[in-house]
Amino acid sequence: MIRRAEIKDIPVLMEIYNDAILHTTATFDTETKDYKDRLAWFHEHIGRYVIYVYEEAGAVRGYASLSRYRDRKAFDPAVEISLYIHGEYRGRGIGRKLMEWTLAFAKECEEIQTVISLITSENEVSIHLHESMGFSYCGQIRNAGIKFGKSLNLNAYQIIYDRE
């Protein structure tokens, strides 16, 4: 089942994200987040900024969010999508279901014109998922960051919704 995230979900959302910080290059964060940080992040998701969770057998297995792309007003029609799946449940189609659900919301939301995704170039699974969902490749920022002692490139993808 996919539903809007609730405050009670914050500990598991934090666990999923912290696992990605510690073990993957899916995020450029290098320091784990505490409850206070994730609570503030949760409260930023109102209106067009949403967090959806995938729940199975009463437990959250992953989440997708649409967040503010940048804090300058001109960027308001753009949102950034993020997708994180619990390590034990990757490869089971949960990410695709969450992506479909979240993009359906974005397409119907008149305030959203562009959905942007920034993906580490080595994350072939995420790149394939985004391309299969209709995202267009926009370019690459080379040597955008360093994690686990390795220089990382960042690929930019987007979907544009024609609102005219």
Disulfide bonds with the S-S distance in Angstrom:
none
